[in-house]
Amino acid sequence: MSIPKLDYGYGYNELNSIRIVWCIDDVRQSLSQLPDKYKNETLTDGECMEILDYVDRKHDASIGISWDNIEWAIQDHINVRRKENEN
């Protein structure tokens, strides 16, 4: 029997499961694809992780996570941030 090189935790490893990873660079790439009203926006590493966490918690498991999910979450995050900065 092979010993797995990758351990995903909770008994899951490369011999019995797969793992799909989204990273903060993916969030930044999605930000660059948004409409012009978001072009001057930037995101910190922490904000990118907040967005990834939100997408992870709120995605539809029957569909999965897509670029669209990330873009929508970025737009929501920026709109909330803008509203907070107005006050």
C-alpha positions as CSV (number, residue, x, y, z in Angstrom):
1,M,0.0,0.0,0.0
2,S,1.2,3.5,-0.9
3,I,1.7,6.1,1.8
4,P,0.1,9.4,0.7
5,K,2.4,12.4,0.2
6,L,-0.4,14.9,0.6
7,D,-2.6,14.8,3.7
8,Y,-5.7,17.1,3.5
9,G,-6.8,16.4,7.1
10,Y,-9.8,14.5,8.5
11,G,-8.6,11.2,6.9
12,Y,-8.6,12.7,3.4
13,N,-5.5,12.4,1.3
14,E,-4.3,12.1,-2.3
15,L,-5.2,8.4,-2.3
16,N,-8.9,8.9,-1.5
17,S,-9.9,12.4,-2.5
18,I,-9.1,15.5,-4.5
19,R,-8.6,19.1,-3.4
20,I,-9.3,22.3,-5.4
21,V,-7.5,25.4,-4.3
22,W,-8.4,29.1,-4.8
23,C,-5.8,31.6,-3.7
24,I,-5.5,35.4,-3.1
25,D,-3.9,35.7,-6.6
26,D,-7.1,34.3,-8.1
27,V,-9.1,37.0,-6.2
28,R,-6.8,39.7,-7.5
29,Q,-7.0,38.4,-11.0
30,S,-10.8,38.5,-10.8
31,L,-10.6,42.0,-9.5
32,S,-8.8,43.0,-12.7
33,Q,-11.6,41.6,-14.8
34,L,-14.4,43.7,-13.1
35,P,-16.2,46.6,-14.7
36,D,-14.5,50.0,-14.9
37,K,-16.2,51.3,-11.7
38,Y,-13.9,48.8,-9.8
39,K,-10.7,49.5,-11.7
40,N,-9.1,51.8,-9.1
41,E,-9.8,49.4,-6.2
42,T,-7.2,47.3,-4.5
43,L,-7.5,44.5,-1.9
44,T,-5.2,43.6,0.9
45,D,-4.2,39.9,1.4
46,G,-6.6,39.9,4.4
47,E,-9.4,41.2,2.3
48,C,-8.7,38.6,-0.3
49,M,-8.9,35.9,2.4
50,E,-12.1,37.3,3.7
51,I,-13.6,37.1,0.2
52,L,-12.3,33.5,-0.2
53,D,-13.8,32.6,3.2
54,Y,-17.1,34.1,2.2
55,V,-17.2,32.2,-1.1
56,D,-16.3,29.0,0.7
57,R,-19.1,29.4,3.2
58,K,-21.8,30.6,0.8
59,H,-21.3,28.7,-2.4
60,D,-23.8,26.2,-3.7
61,A,-22.2,22.8,-3.3
62,S,-24.2,21.4,-6.2
63,I,-22.5,23.9,-8.5
64,G,-19.2,24.5,-6.8
65,I,-17.1,27.7,-6.8
66,S,-16.5,29.6,-10.0
67,W,-14.9,32.8,-11.2
68,D,-18.4,34.4,-11.1
69,N,-18.8,33.6,-7.4
70,I,-15.5,35.2,-6.7
71,E,-16.3,38.3,-8.8
72,W,-19.7,38.7,-7.1
73,A,-18.1,38.4,-3.7
74,I,-15.4,41.0,-4.6
75,Q,-18.1,43.5,-5.8
76,D,-20.1,43.0,-2.6
77,H,-17.0,43.4,-0.5
78,I,-16.0,46.6,-2.2
79,N,-19.5,48.0,-2.2
80,V,-19.8,47.4,1.6
81,R,-16.3,49.0,2.1
82,R,-17.3,52.0,0.1
83,K,-20.5,52.4,2.1
84,E,-18.6,52.2,5.4
85,N,-16.1,54.8,4.2
86,E,-19.0,57.2,3.4
87,N,-20.0,57.3,7.1
